[in-house]
């Protein structure tokens, strides 16, 4: 694929990206709503033409901080401007774990909200409660092809359109450009570059050169960068030469001291900020946790191998409305949130990514990217985005891969034994 602006560096304030790492959220539910400006008489007249009656729509989410502020601003705008008398109320359900638990419980009680943020894997126990969006997308949506292809594929993996993308991020390569310049190094574009950087930092500074916040994600990206597939509901798909090559690369990095596990740090934004490690791979939204007053931060797209592959993260918005009028009203709000204008504002204000090509290419977002290296690095790999597949047991697979990878790295296993252990862990989890 064509790579755009592979390496971008700049000094910028951490406050420029107000997004937080996926999964953050308030522990208490909060309800916020603003009455629509449309009068009852006007709404009733419009309803006669559209078939949408004035109603209230409930949206469960896990956004906090600037994310929640922007979501409320967009919702207030929709409430004030929609001509149907629709009032959307957003309800914070706490963190992602809290939201998932509440959705599962309310699905069993048949008391789901009209709309919620979800990951595809969350839906599997109550997939029958999801409202398919195929007809709505086909008959009443502005240019579905404008939504990035990876996001469309992620929301079609159950055989129907299960949702629309919302708060999306990707993994990027953060690095200390000051240190790199001192050693005559450039940001890596390949696996070989990463190994070379590891060799130089170990020899010149006695430093580990790389960390990865998400080990399962790091492995999946490596397998895909090598031309392979990760897992399916049948089991591991990397018990082959492609998988062995990926494990040779990964275990080389860790066994030779070029990379380390995150351990008690939790995320590598702290060690990078304190110049205890010169680079790491993590979510693009993590930039808001990096401080770099005395050194220059660089951000680059993920290094590739036989091909480029970049993890995406973040939830989709999924409809659970049961009443016909509620479905129509909820759909109006979903269309609004995923419009080019709304996704552009959302991306600029929160640090998440636009979900539409037209939003990426808009003058407003292009101007924003000129001063935001993280956004530019993310855009530079947008054609290589991939999403992890969702199936019954996929969450267990991720947990087992993380645990087993950590174990084989701590034990300094050779790459063949490491591959065997992770394959067995995946298959046992299913």
C-alpha positions in Angstrom: 0.0 0.0 0.0 1.0 3.6 -0.4 2.4 5.0 2.9 1.7 8.7 3.6 4.1 10.7 5.8 5.6 7.7 7.3 7.5 9.6 10.0 6.3 12.8 11.6 8.0 14.6 14.4 7.1 17.8 16.3 7.1 19.3 19.7 3.6 19.9 20.9 1.6 20.3 24.1 0.1 17.2 25.7 -3.1 19.1 26.0 -3.4 19.2 22.2 -4.8 15.6 22.4 -7.5 15.5 25.0 -8.5 11.9 24.4 -7.7 9.2 27.0 -6.8 5.6 26.7 -9.6 3.2 25.7 -11.5 1.9 28.7 -11.5 5.1 30.9 -14.7 6.1 32.3 -16.5 7.4 35.4 -17.6 5.0 38.0 -21.0 6.7 38.4 -23.8 7.0 35.9 -24.5 10.6 34.8 -27.5 11.8 32.9 -27.4 14.8 30.7 -29.9 16.2 28.2 -31.0 19.4 26.5 -34.5 20.1 25.3 -34.8 20.4 21.5 -35.5 23.8 20.0 -38.2 22.4 17.7 -41.7 23.1 19.0 -44.3 20.4 19.5 -46.4 21.8 16.7 -43.4 21.9 14.3 -42.4 18.4 15.2 -45.9 17.1 14.7 -46.1 18.7 11.3 -42.8 17.1 10.3 -43.8 13.8 11.7 -46.7 13.7 9.4 -44.3 13.7 6.5 -41.5 11.5 7.9 -43.4 9.1 10.2 -41.1 10.0 13.1 -43.0 11.1 16.2 -41.4 13.2 19.0 -39.7 10.9 21.4 -36.8 10.4 23.8 -33.7 8.3 22.9 -31.3 6.9 25.5 -27.6 6.4 24.7 -25.3 4.5 27.1 -21.6 5.4 26.8 -18.3 5.3 28.7 -16.7 8.6 27.7 -15.1 10.9 30.3 -13.3 14.2 30.3 -13.1 16.1 27.0 -14.6 13.1 25.3 -17.8 13.3 27.3 -17.9 17.1 27.0 -17.7 16.9 23.2 -20.3 14.1 23.1 -22.6 16.3 25.1 -22.0 19.2 22.8 -22.8 17.2 19.7 -25.9 15.7 21.4 -27.1 19.2 22.4 -26.6 20.3 18.8 -28.7 17.4 17.6 -31.4 18.0 20.1 -31.6 21.6 19.2 -31.5 21.2 15.4 -33.4 18.0 14.6 -36.9 18.7 13.2 -38.6 15.7 14.6 -38.8 16.6 18.3 -36.3 13.9 19.2 -34.5 14.4 22.6 -31.4 12.2 23.2 -30.2 11.6 26.7 -26.6 10.4 27.2 -26.0 8.2 30.2 -22.4 7.5 31.4 -22.2 3.9 32.6 -18.7 4.0 34.0 -15.7 2.3 32.4 -15.9 -0.2 29.5 -16.0 -3.2 31.9 -19.0 -1.6 33.7 -20.7 -0.8 30.5 -20.3 -4.4 29.2 -21.6 -5.9 32.4 -24.6 -3.6 32.4 -25.4 -4.3 28.8 -25.2 -8.1 29.4 -27.5 -7.9 32.4 -30.0 -5.6 30.7 -30.1 -7.8 27.6 -31.1 -10.7 29.8 -33.8 -8.5 31.4 -34.8 -7.2 28.0 -34.2 -3.6 29.2 -31.4 -2.4 26.9 -31.1 1.2 25.9 -31.9 2.5 22.5 -28.2 2.9 21.7 -24.9 2.0 23.3 -21.2 2.0 22.6 -20.0 -1.6 22.2 -17.1 -3.8 20.9 -18.3 -6.5 18.5 -17.2 -9.3 20.9 -19.6 -7.9 23.6 -22.6 -8.5 21.3 -22.2 -12.3 20.9 -24.3 -13.3 24.0 -27.2 -11.1 22.9 -26.7 -10.7 19.2 -30.5 -11.3 18.8 -31.1 -8.0 20.5 -29.1 -6.0 17.9 -31.1 -4.1 15.3 -29.7 -4.9 11.8 -28.9 -1.6 10.0 -28.7 -2.9 6.5 -32.0 -1.5 5.2 -31.4 1.9 6.9 -27.9 2.1 5.5 -29.1 1.2 2.0 -32.0 3.6 2.0 -31.2 6.4 4.3 -27.5 7.1 4.9 -25.0 9.5 3.4 -22.4 7.6 1.4 -21.7 4.5 3.3 -18.6 3.9 1.1 -17.1 7.0 2.7 -16.8 5.1 6.0 -13.3 3.6 6.2 -13.4 0.1 4.7 -11.9 -1.6 7.9 -14.7 -0.1 10.0 -17.4 -1.3 7.6 -15.9 -4.8 7.6 -15.7 -4.8 11.4 -19.4 -4.0 11.6 -20.4 -6.6 9.0 -18.7 -9.7 10.5 -21.9 -11.2 11.8 -23.6 -11.4 8.4 -25.4 -8.1 8.8 -24.5 -4.5 9.6 -24.5 -4.5 13.4 -23.4 -0.9 14.1 -21.6 2.2 13.0 -18.0 3.2 14.0 -17.6 5.8 16.7 -14.6 6.4 18.9 -11.8 4.9 16.8 -8.0 4.9 17.4 -5.0 3.0 16.1 -1.6 1.9 17.4 1.4 4.1 16.5 5.1 4.2 17.3 6.0 6.9 19.8 9.7 7.8 20.2 12.2 10.2 21.8 13.4 12.0 18.7 16.1 13.8 20.8 17.7 10.5 21.7 17.2 9.2 18.1 19.0 12.3 16.6 21.8 11.9 19.1 22.5 8.4 17.9 21.9 9.2 14.2 18.7 7.1 14.0 15.4 7.5 12.1 12.0 6.2 13.1 11.7 2.5 11.9 9.8 1.4 8.8 10.6 -2.3 9.0 11.2 -5.1 11.5 14.9 -5.0 10.6 14.9 -1.3 11.5 13.5 -2.1 14.9 16.2 -4.7 15.5 18.9 -2.2 14.4 17.6 0.4 16.8 17.6 -2.2 19.6 21.2 -3.0 18.9 22.3 0.7 18.8 20.5 1.6 22.1 21.9 -1.4 23.9 25.4 -0.8 22.7 25.5 3.0 23.1 23.2 3.7 26.1 22.6 0.2 27.6 18.9 0.8 27.2 16.0 -1.4 26.2 14.6 0.3 23.1 11.0 -0.8 22.7 7.8 -1.6 24.6 4.3 -2.6 23.6 1.3 -1.7 25.7 -0.7 -4.6 24.2 1.2 -7.8 23.7 -1.6 -9.7 22.0 -2.1 -6.8 19.7 1.7 -6.6 19.0 1.7 -10.3 18.1 -1.4 -10.1 15.9 0.1 -7.1 14.0 3.4 -9.0 13.5 1.6 -12.0 12.1 -0.5 -9.8 9.7 2.6 -7.8 8.8 4.2 -11.1 7.8 1.2 -12.0 5.5 -0.6 -14.3 7.9 -3.9 -14.5 9.9 -4.2 -14.6 13.6 -7.2 -16.6 15.0 -10.7 -17.7 14.2 -13.4 -19.5 16.2 -11.7 -22.7 15.1 -8.4 -21.8 16.7 -4.9 -20.4 16.0 -4.2 -19.7 12.3 -0.4 -19.0 12.8 0.9 -22.5 13.5 2.9 -22.3 10.4 6.0 -20.8 8.8 4.5 -17.4 8.8 3.8 -17.6 12.5 7.3 -19.0 13.2 8.9 -16.1 11.4 6.9 -13.6 13.5 7.9 -15.4 16.7 11.6 -15.4 15.6 11.3 -11.6 15.3 9.5 -11.0 18.6 11.6 -13.4 20.7 14.8 -12.0 19.1 13.7 -8.5 20.3 12.9 -9.7 23.9 15.6 -12.3 24.4 18.3 -10.0 23.3 17.2 -7.1 25.5 15.9 -4.9 22.8 12.4 -4.9 24.2 10.8 -5.3 27.6 7.4 -6.0 29.1 5.5 -3.1 30.7 5.1 -4.8 34.1 3.9 -2.5 36.9 4.1 0.6 34.8 0.8 -0.5 33.2 1.4 1.6 30.1 4.6 2.8 28.5 3.6 6.5 28.4 5.2 6.9 31.8 8.6 5.4 31.1 8.7 7.3 27.8 7.9 10.6 29.5 10.6 9.9 32.1 13.1 9.0 29.3 13.5 5.5 30.8 12.7 3.9 27.4 13.1 5.6 24.0 10.1 4.2 22.2 6.9 2.2 22.5 3.9 1.0 20.5 0.5 2.0 21.9 -2.8 3.6 21.2 -2.8 7.0 19.4 -5.0 8.4 22.2 -2.2 7.7 24.7 -0.4 10.8 23.5 -2.3 12.8 26.1 -0.4 11.0 28.8 3.1 11.7 27.4 4.9 14.7 28.8 8.0 15.9 27.0 9.1 19.3 28.2 12.8 18.7 27.8 12.9 16.5 24.7 11.2 16.2 21.3 8.5 13.7 20.7 8.3 11.8 17.4 5.3 9.8 16.2 5.4 7.4 13.3 3.2 4.8 11.6 3.9 1.1 12.7 6.9 -0.6 11.1 5.9 -3.2 8.6 7.5 -6.3 7.1 6.1 -8.1 4.0 3.1 -5.7 4.2 1.8 -3.0 6.5 -0.7 -3.8 9.2 -2.0 -1.5 11.9 -4.3 -2.4 14.8 -7.4 -0.3 15.3 -9.3 0.0 18.6 -12.4 1.7 19.9 -16.1 1.0 20.0 -19.0 1.2 17.6 -22.5 2.5 18.3 -25.2 -0.2 18.2 -29.0 0.1 18.2 -31.3 -1.9 20.5 -34.5 0.0 20.0 -37.6 -2.2 19.8 -40.4 0.2 18.8 -40.5 1.3 15.2 -40.6 5.0 16.0 -37.7 4.6 18.4 -35.7 2.9 15.7 -36.3 5.8 13.3 -35.4 8.4 15.9 -32.3 6.5 17.1 -31.2 6.2 13.4 -31.5 10.0 13.0 -29.0 10.5 15.9 -26.7 7.8 14.6 -26.6 9.4 11.2 -25.8 12.7 12.9 -22.9 11.3 15.0 -21.3 9.7 12.0 -21.7 12.6 9.6 -18.6 14.2 8.2 -19.1 17.3 10.2 -19.6 15.5 13.5 -16.8 13.0 13.2 -14.4 15.9 12.2 -15.3 17.8 15.4 -15.1 14.6 17.5 -11.7 13.8 16.1 -10.2 17.3 16.6 -11.6 17.7 20.1 -10.9 14.3 21.5 -7.9 12.8 19.7 -9.8 9.9 18.2 -9.8 9.4 14.5 -12.3 10.5 11.8 -14.4 7.5 10.6 -14.9 9.0 7.1 -12.5 9.5 4.3 -14.1 12.9 3.5 -13.5 14.0 7.1 -9.8 13.0 6.9 -9.5 14.9 3.6 -11.5 18.0 4.7 -9.7 21.3 4.9 -10.4 21.6 8.6 -8.8 18.2 9.5 -5.9 18.7 7.1 -5.1 21.9 8.9 -5.4 20.2 12.2 -3.0 17.4 11.1 -0.3 20.0 10.1 0.2 20.6 13.8 -0.6 17.2 15.2 2.0 14.5 14.4 -0.1 11.7 16.1 -3.0 12.4 13.8 -0.7 12.4 10.8 1.0 9.2 11.7 -2.4 7.5 12.2 -3.7 8.8 8.8 -0.4 7.6 7.2 -1.3 4.0 7.9 -5.1 4.2 7.5 -5.0 1.9 4.4 -3.4 -0.8 6.6 -6.0 -0.7 9.4 -7.3 -4.1 10.7 -9.7 -5.1 13.4 -9.5 -8.2 15.5 -12.2 -10.8 14.7 -15.1 -11.2 17.2 -16.5 -14.7 18.0 -17.5 -16.7 21.0 -14.3 -16.9 23.1 -12.4 -14.2 21.4 -12.0 -12.2 24.6 -10.6 -15.3 26.3 -8.1 -15.8 23.5 -6.8 -12.2 24.0 -6.3 -12.8 27.7 -4.6 -16.1 27.2 -2.3 -14.8 24.5 -1.2 -11.9 26.8 -0.6 -14.2 29.7 1.3 -16.8 27.7 3.4 -14.3 25.8 4.5 -12.7 29.0 5.4 -16.1 30.5 7.5 -17.3 27.5 9.3 -13.9 27.4 10.1 -14.0 31.2 11.3 -17.6 30.7 13.4 -16.6 27.7 12.0 -19.4 25.7 13.3 -20.0 22.2 11.0 -18.9 19.4 9.9 -22.4 18.5 8.8 -23.3 22.0 7.2 -19.8 22.4 5.1 -20.4 19.2 4.0 -23.8 20.4 3.0 -22.5 23.8 0.9 -19.6 22.4 -0.8 -21.8 19.8 -1.8 -24.3 22.6 -3.0 -21.4 24.8 -5.3 -20.1 21.9 -6.7 -23.5 21.1 -7.2 -24.4 24.7 -9.1 -21.2 25.2 -11.6 -22.2 22.6 
